[in-house]
Amino acid sequence: MELDHMLTPQSKVARENGNECWLSIVGIGEDGWEGLSAAAKQAVETSEILYGGTRHLAHIPIGKSRRLAWPSPMISALNEILTLHRGKTRVSVLASGDPMLFGVGVTLTRELNPGEFCVMPQVSAFSLACARLGWSVSETILISLVNRPIEQLFRYLHRGQRLVIYSEDGMTPAKVAQFLVDNGYGSSQLAVFEYMGGSAEKRLDATAKEWPAKPCGDLNSIAIACTADIGIKSFSVVPGLSEDCFETDGQLTKREVRAVTLARLAPLPGERLWDVGAGSGSIGIEWMRSHPSCSCVAFEEREERAARISINKKRLGVPGLEVVCGSFPETLHGFKLPNAIFIGGGLGREGLFRACWDKLITGGRLVVNAVTIESEATVANLHKQYGGDLVRILVARAEPVGGTLGWRHLMPITQWVVNK
C-alpha cells in the first residue's frame, strides 16, 4: 500500500524530534487477538485511538481505545495520524501480517523519526504461502496486485519462476489465471490460499487453464509455479531486447546501441530516468525492467508515438512508466528530479539541453545519442564546455547477399556521456 505520493504537504514537512513511541503498528493474522504477542496486546490495550480495517478491529476485545475503521480512500486517516495525533496521542494501527511488506507501515514510518514508532510484525502471507509449499522465500518473487495493474506480471514470467501474489479481491485468482492463459502460461500451476493462518484457511489447486471463473474468498494469496507453453518466448531483464518486442514506427534505439546506452545510464534501485524524445519508449522501459523500484518519465511530442509507448510499457511489464505527450522543453517541469536523463531526439532545439542539465541532480548522468551531422556538431560543442566521454558506436549485422552473407552497417551513433 504505497500512498506516499498522496500525503499532504503538512505531513511531509512534519519532522519533530519526537523520542517517545506514540505510534504502534501491529501486524495481526487470521488467528486474531490470540495470535498477538504480549507486547502487541499491551500496545493495543493502552492506545487512545485504534485504527484498522473492519475485519481487524473485530478481532480486538472491547477496551478504552477509540476505534476508527479506515475510510476509503484511507489517505485522510494517514494524514490525520501524521499531523493531528503526532506526538500528542497514543495511536495503534492494525495491519495484515507484516506491516512493512506492501503494508501501511511503509507509508507511516517514512514520515517519522525512528524513536516515534514501534512495529510489531506477524508472519506475512508471503512467508506462510512459501512455508505451505516448501518454497525458498529468497528465491520466490512477491507481487502485490492491490490497486496495481496486472500487466506488471509480464516482467516476471519465465520458465521455472515462482511467484506469490497478494490479491486485490476474490476475483483476482480468476483474472490472473486468464492472464496466464492469454500469454502462453496456461500450464502454470496455481495454489490459492484463502484466510491463511486462521480456522477458515482453505487451499485450492489447479493449472491456470483449468482454473474456474468464479470468486475465491476475498482474503487470498496466489502462488504460481510458472510453466511456459511450447514456443513461448521469455524476455530477459538484461538490456538489449530485440526490436520485435516493441510496437514501433521505426523510431527505436537498436538493441546493440540500447544495451550500451543503458550501461552508461547505469540504473540503480530506486533511481529515476527522464527519457526525452522517447520514440517507442525502449530506453525507459528497459531502465524500469532493470529493477522493480526504478521509475521513468518518457517525454514524447507525437501522440501516436506516445500511444505506442503506452502499449509497449504494459506488454513488457512496466505499466508504471509515466508518459508525457507534448513539446519540450516546455513539458519538463513539475516532475520529481531525475538521477539520469537520456536525450534521444531534439538535442538541437533551443533550450533543451540547458533545461535538462538544470533539472538533473548533482552526481546524475546524462547520455545523448546523436545520429545527424547537426546533432553531432551540437554534441561536440557541449563536450568542449562540459567534458565527459565521447564514443562512436558502429554496428554491422550479417544479412543475406544472394546465397552468401554480407555486412550491413547501421547508422553510426555518436554517444556523449557526462556526469553533473
C-alpha positions as CSV (number, residue, x, y, z in Angstrom):
1,M,0.0,0.0,0.0
2,E,2.3,2.7,-1.2
3,L,0.5,6.0,-0.6
4,D,3.4,8.4,0.0
5,H,2.8,10.4,-3.1
6,M,-0.7,11.3,-1.8
7,L,0.3,12.7,1.6
8,T,-0.4,16.4,2.3
9,P,2.4,18.9,2.3
10,Q,1.8,19.4,6.0
11,S,2.5,15.8,6.8
12,K,5.6,15.7,4.6
13,V,7.3,18.6,6.5
14,A,6.3,17.4,9.9
15,R,9.7,16.3,11.3
16,E,9.5,16.9,15.0
17,N,12.3,15.3,17.2
18,G,9.9,13.0,19.0
19,N,11.6,10.4,21.2
20,E,8.5,8.8,22.7
21,C,7.0,5.8,20.9
22,W,3.5,7.3,20.4
23,L,2.7,5.1,17.4
24,S,2.4,1.3,17.4
25,I,2.0,-0.5,14.1
26,V,0.7,-4.0,14.9
27,G,0.6,-6.9,12.5
28,I,-2.4,-9.2,13.0
29,G,-3.1,-12.5,11.4
30,E,-6.2,-14.6,10.9
31,D,-5.7,-16.1,14.4
32,G,-6.7,-12.7,15.7
33,W,-6.1,-11.5,19.2
34,E,-4.8,-14.8,20.5
35,G,-2.0,-14.7,17.9
36,L,-0.6,-11.4,19.2
37,S,2.4,-11.2,21.4
38,A,2.1,-9.8,24.9
39,A,3.8,-6.6,23.8
40,A,1.4,-6.2,20.9
41,K,-1.6,-6.7,23.1
42,Q,-0.3,-4.2,25.6
43,A,0.3,-1.6,22.8
44,V,-3.3,-2.1,21.6
45,E,-4.8,-2.0,25.1
46,T,-3.0,1.2,26.1
47,S,-3.7,3.1,22.9
48,E,-6.0,6.1,23.0
49,I,-7.0,5.6,19.3
50,L,-7.0,2.3,17.4
51,Y,-7.1,2.4,13.6
52,G,-7.7,-0.7,11.4
53,G,-9.8,-2.4,8.9
54,T,-13.3,-3.5,10.0
55,R,-12.2,-7.2,9.9
56,H,-9.1,-6.5,12.0
57,L,-11.0,-4.4,14.6
58,A,-13.5,-7.2,15.0
59,H,-10.7,-9.4,16.4
60,I,-9.9,-6.9,19.2
61,P,-11.7,-7.2,22.6
62,I,-13.7,-4.1,23.6
63,G,-11.4,-1.7,25.6
64,K,-10.9,2.0,26.3
65,S,-9.5,2.9,22.9
66,R,-11.5,4.9,20.4
67,R,-11.9,2.7,17.4
68,L,-11.7,4.1,13.9
69,A,-12.1,2.0,10.8
70,W,-10.1,3.0,7.7
71,P,-12.0,5.3,5.4
72,S,-11.9,4.7,1.6
73,P,-9.6,6.1,0.4
74,M,-7.6,5.9,3.6
75,I,-5.2,8.7,2.9
76,S,-7.2,11.2,5.0
77,A,-6.7,9.0,8.1
78,L,-3.0,8.6,7.4
79,N,-2.6,12.3,7.2
80,E,-4.6,12.7,10.4
81,I,-2.2,10.3,12.2
82,L,0.9,12.1,11.0
83,T,-0.3,15.7,11.7
84,L,-3.2,15.9,14.3
85,H,-2.0,13.0,16.5
86,R,1.7,13.0,16.1
87,G,3.5,13.1,19.4
88,K,0.2,14.0,21.2
89,T,-1.9,10.8,21.2
90,R,-1.0,7.2,21.7
91,V,-2.1,5.5,18.5
92,S,-2.2,1.9,17.4
93,V,-2.6,0.8,13.8
94,L,-3.6,-2.7,12.9
95,A,-2.3,-4.2,9.6
96,S,-2.3,-7.6,8.0
97,G,0.7,-9.8,8.8
98,D,3.9,-7.9,8.3
99,P,3.0,-4.1,8.1
100,M,6.4,-3.4,6.3
101,L,5.7,-5.8,3.4
102,F,3.4,-3.9,1.0
103,G,1.7,-2.6,4.1
104,V,0.6,0.7,5.8
105,G,3.7,0.6,7.9
106,V,5.9,1.6,5.0
107,T,3.9,4.8,4.4
108,L,3.7,5.8,8.0
109,T,7.3,5.2,9.1
110,R,8.8,7.2,6.2
111,E,7.2,10.3,7.8
112,L,8.6,9.6,11.3
113,N,11.8,9.6,13.3
114,P,12.8,6.1,14.5
115,G,12.1,6.9,18.1
116,E,8.5,7.7,17.4
117,F,7.1,4.4,16.3
118,C,7.3,0.7,17.1
119,V,6.5,-2.0,14.5
120,M,5.3,-5.4,15.7
121,P,5.0,-7.7,12.7
122,Q,3.2,-11.0,12.4
123,V,4.1,-13.7,9.9
124,S,3.4,-12.4,6.4
125,A,1.1,-14.1,4.0
126,F,4.2,-14.3,1.7
127,S,6.1,-16.4,4.3
128,L,3.1,-18.5,5.1
129,A,2.5,-19.4,1.4
130,C,6.2,-20.3,0.9
131,A,6.0,-22.4,4.1
132,R,2.9,-24.3,2.9
133,L,4.6,-25.1,-0.5
134,G,8.2,-25.6,0.8
135,W,9.5,-22.8,-1.4
136,S,12.6,-20.8,-0.5
137,V,11.5,-17.2,0.4
138,S,14.7,-15.8,-1.0
139,E,14.1,-17.5,-4.4
140,T,10.4,-16.5,-4.7
141,I,9.1,-13.2,-6.1
142,L,6.4,-11.3,-4.2
143,I,4.0,-9.1,-6.2
144,S,1.0,-7.1,-5.0
145,L,-2.0,-6.6,-7.2
146,V,-3.7,-4.4,-4.6
147,N,-4.5,-1.2,-6.5
148,R,-1.8,-2.2,-9.1
149,P,-2.2,-3.2,-12.8
150,I,-1.9,-6.9,-13.7
151,E,0.5,-6.1,-16.6
152,Q,3.4,-5.9,-14.1
153,L,3.3,-9.7,-14.2
154,F,4.9,-9.6,-17.7
155,R,8.2,-8.6,-16.1
156,Y,8.4,-11.9,-14.1
157,L,7.1,-14.5,-16.4
158,H,9.6,-17.1,-17.4
159,R,10.1,-20.9,-17.1
160,G,10.6,-22.1,-13.6
161,Q,9.8,-18.7,-11.9
162,R,7.9,-18.9,-8.6
163,L,5.6,-16.1,-7.7
164,V,3.4,-15.2,-4.7
165,I,0.7,-12.6,-5.4
166,Y,-1.3,-10.5,-2.9
167,S,-4.8,-10.4,-4.3
168,E,-7.0,-7.4,-4.5
169,D,-10.2,-9.4,-4.1
170,G,-11.9,-12.7,-4.6
171,M,-11.8,-12.4,-8.4
172,T,-8.1,-11.8,-8.6
173,P,-7.2,-15.5,-8.9
174,A,-9.5,-15.9,-11.9
175,K,-8.1,-12.8,-13.6
176,V,-4.5,-13.9,-13.0
177,A,-5.3,-17.4,-14.4
178,Q,-6.9,-15.9,-17.6
179,F,-3.9,-13.6,-17.9
180,L,-1.5,-16.5,-17.8
181,V,-3.6,-18.4,-20.4
182,D,-3.7,-15.4,-22.7
183,N,0.0,-15.0,-22.6
184,G,1.2,-18.6,-23.1
185,Y,1.5,-19.7,-19.4
186,G,-1.7,-21.7,-19.2
187,S,0.1,-24.8,-17.9
188,S,1.4,-22.9,-14.8
189,Q,0.3,-24.4,-11.5
190,L,-1.7,-22.2,-9.2
191,A,-2.3,-22.6,-5.5
192,V,-4.7,-20.1,-3.9
193,F,-4.7,-19.8,-0.1
194,E,-7.8,-18.4,1.5
195,Y,-7.7,-16.9,5.0
196,M,-4.3,-18.2,5.8
197,G,-3.4,-18.7,9.4
198,G,-7.0,-18.9,10.6
199,S,-9.6,-21.6,11.3
200,A,-11.2,-20.9,7.9
201,E,-8.0,-21.5,5.9
202,K,-8.5,-23.3,2.6
203,R,-6.3,-24.2,-0.3
204,L,-7.3,-24.5,-4.0
205,D,-5.1,-26.0,-6.7
206,A,-5.3,-26.2,-10.5
207,T,-3.5,-25.1,-13.6
208,A,-4.2,-21.7,-15.0
209,K,-6.1,-23.2,-18.0
210,E,-8.3,-25.3,-15.7
211,W,-9.0,-22.5,-13.2
212,P,-12.7,-21.9,-12.7
213,A,-14.1,-18.4,-13.5
214,K,-15.6,-17.9,-10.0
215,P,-14.6,-15.9,-7.0
216,C,-12.5,-17.1,-4.1
217,G,-12.5,-15.8,-0.6
218,D,-11.8,-12.0,-0.5
219,L,-8.7,-12.5,1.6
220,N,-6.5,-14.7,-0.6
221,S,-2.9,-15.1,-1.8
222,I,-1.9,-16.8,-5.1
223,A,1.2,-18.9,-5.6
224,I,2.3,-19.6,-9.1
225,A,4.9,-22.1,-10.5
226,C,5.4,-20.7,-14.0
227,T,5.4,-23.1,-16.9
228,A,5.6,-21.7,-20.4
229,D,3.7,-23.2,-23.4
230,I,5.8,-24.6,-26.2
231,G,7.3,-21.8,-28.4
232,I,6.6,-19.0,-25.8
233,K,9.5,-16.5,-25.7
234,S,10.6,-15.1,-22.3
235,F,12.1,-11.6,-22.0
236,S,15.3,-11.1,-20.2
237,V,15.7,-8.2,-17.8
238,V,19.2,-7.6,-19.2
239,P,19.1,-4.6,-21.6
240,G,19.1,-5.2,-25.3
241,L,15.7,-6.8,-26.1
242,S,15.2,-7.5,-29.8
243,E,13.4,-4.8,-31.8
244,D,10.4,-7.1,-32.5
245,C,9.5,-6.9,-28.7
246,F,8.3,-3.3,-29.3
247,E,5.5,-1.7,-31.3
248,T,7.3,1.0,-33.3
249,D,7.1,3.2,-36.4
250,G,10.8,2.8,-36.8
251,Q,11.8,5.4,-34.1
252,L,13.5,2.9,-32.0
253,T,17.0,2.6,-30.5
254,K,18.6,-0.6,-31.9
255,R,19.2,-3.3,-29.4
256,E,23.0,-3.2,-29.6
257,V,23.0,0.6,-29.1
258,R,20.3,0.3,-26.5
259,A,22.4,-2.1,-24.4
260,V,25.4,0.3,-24.5
261,T,23.2,3.2,-23.7
262,L,21.6,1.5,-20.6
263,A,25.1,0.5,-19.4
264,R,26.1,4.2,-19.5
265,L,22.9,5.4,-17.9
266,A,23.7,2.8,-15.2
267,P,20.3,2.3,-13.4
268,L,20.4,1.6,-9.7
269,P,17.5,0.5,-7.5
270,G,15.1,3.4,-6.7
271,E,16.5,5.7,-9.3
272,R,14.5,7.8,-11.8
273,L,15.1,8.4,-15.5
274,W,13.8,11.1,-17.9
275,D,13.7,9.7,-21.4
276,V,13.4,12.8,-23.6
277,G,12.3,12.2,-27.2
278,A,11.3,8.7,-26.2
279,G,10.1,7.4,-29.6
280,S,8.9,3.9,-28.8
281,G,9.9,4.1,-25.2
282,S,12.5,1.3,-25.3
283,I,15.2,3.1,-23.2
284,G,12.8,4.0,-20.4
285,I,11.1,0.5,-20.5
286,E,14.4,-1.3,-20.2
287,W,15.5,1.1,-17.5
288,M,12.5,0.1,-15.4
289,R,12.9,-3.6,-16.2
290,S,16.3,-3.5,-14.6
291,H,14.8,-3.2,-11.1
292,P,11.2,-3.0,-9.8
293,S,11.9,0.2,-7.9
294,C,13.3,2.1,-10.9
295,S,11.0,4.7,-12.4
296,C,10.9,6.7,-15.6
297,V,9.1,9.6,-17.3
298,A,9.0,9.3,-21.1
299,F,8.6,12.7,-22.9
300,E,7.3,12.4,-26.4
301,E,5.8,15.1,-28.7
302,R,3.9,12.9,-31.2
303,E,0.6,11.5,-29.9
304,E,0.8,8.3,-32.0
305,R,4.3,7.5,-30.5
306,A,3.1,8.3,-27.0
307,A,0.3,5.8,-27.6
308,R,2.8,3.2,-28.7
309,I,4.9,3.7,-25.5
310,S,1.7,3.0,-23.5
311,I,1.3,-0.2,-25.4
312,N,4.9,-1.2,-25.0
313,K,5.2,-0.4,-21.3
314,K,2.3,-2.8,-20.5
315,R,3.3,-5.7,-22.6
316,L,6.9,-5.6,-21.2
317,G,5.8,-5.4,-17.6
318,V,6.4,-1.8,-16.5
319,P,2.9,-0.2,-16.6
320,G,4.1,2.4,-14.0
321,L,6.2,4.2,-16.6
322,E,4.8,7.7,-17.0
323,V,4.2,9.0,-20.5
324,V,4.0,12.8,-21.1
325,C,2.9,13.9,-24.5
326,G,3.8,17.5,-25.5
327,S,6.6,19.7,-26.8
328,F,9.8,20.0,-24.8
329,P,11.5,21.6,-23.0
330,E,8.1,23.1,-22.0
331,T,6.9,19.8,-20.6
332,L,9.9,19.1,-18.4
333,H,8.5,21.0,-15.4
334,G,6.7,19.8,-12.4
335,F,8.2,16.3,-12.1
336,K,10.4,14.8,-9.5
337,L,14.1,15.4,-10.4
338,P,15.9,12.6,-12.2
339,N,19.0,10.7,-11.4
340,A,19.7,10.2,-15.1
341,I,18.5,11.7,-18.4
342,F,18.6,10.3,-21.9
343,I,18.1,12.6,-24.8
344,G,17.2,10.6,-27.9
345,G,15.9,13.4,-30.0
346,G,15.6,17.1,-30.2
347,L,19.0,18.0,-28.9
348,G,19.4,20.9,-31.3
349,R,16.2,22.5,-30.0
350,E,16.9,25.8,-28.3
351,G,17.0,25.5,-24.5
352,L,16.5,21.7,-24.4
353,F,19.9,20.7,-23.1
354,R,20.1,23.5,-20.6
355,A,16.6,22.6,-19.3
356,C,17.7,19.0,-18.8
357,W,21.0,19.9,-17.3
358,D,19.4,22.2,-14.7
359,K,16.9,19.5,-13.7
360,L,19.5,16.8,-13.4
361,I,20.5,16.1,-9.8
362,T,24.1,16.7,-8.7
363,G,26.0,13.5,-9.5
364,G,23.4,12.5,-12.1
365,R,24.2,11.0,-15.5
366,L,23.2,12.5,-18.9
367,V,23.5,10.4,-22.1
368,V,22.9,11.7,-25.6
369,N,22.8,9.6,-28.8
370,A,23.5,11.8,-31.9
371,V,22.7,10.5,-35.4
372,T,22.7,13.5,-37.7
373,I,25.6,15.7,-38.6
374,E,23.9,18.7,-36.9
375,S,23.3,16.9,-33.6
376,E,26.9,15.6,-33.7
377,A,28.1,19.3,-34.0
378,T,26.0,20.2,-31.1
379,V,27.4,17.3,-29.0
380,A,30.9,18.4,-29.9
381,N,30.3,21.9,-28.7
382,L,28.7,20.7,-25.5
383,H,31.6,18.3,-24.9
384,K,34.0,21.2,-25.0
385,Q,32.0,23.1,-22.4
386,Y,31.0,20.2,-20.0
387,G,33.5,17.5,-20.6
388,G,32.5,13.8,-20.3
389,D,33.1,10.9,-22.7
390,L,32.5,10.8,-26.5
391,V,32.1,7.4,-28.1
392,R,31.4,6.4,-31.7
393,I,29.2,3.2,-31.9
394,L,29.4,1.3,-35.1
395,V,27.2,-1.8,-35.6
396,A,27.0,-4.1,-38.6
397,R,24.7,-7.1,-38.9
398,A,25.2,-10.1,-41.2
399,E,22.5,-10.3,-43.9
400,P,21.9,-12.4,-46.9
401,V,23.6,-11.3,-50.2
402,G,22.5,-13.7,-52.8
403,G,23.4,-17.1,-51.5
404,T,26.0,-15.7,-49.0
405,L,26.2,-13.3,-46.1
406,G,27.4,-9.7,-46.1
407,W,27.7,-7.0,-43.5
408,R,25.0,-4.3,-43.5
409,H,26.1,-1.3,-41.4
410,L,23.5,0.5,-39.2
411,M,23.8,4.3,-38.9
412,P,26.7,5.2,-36.7
413,I,25.9,6.8,-33.3
414,T,27.9,9.4,-31.5
415,Q,27.3,9.0,-27.8
416,W,28.1,11.6,-25.3
417,V,28.1,10.7,-21.6
418,V,28.6,13.3,-18.9
419,N,28.2,13.4,-15.1
420,K,26.9,16.5,-13.4
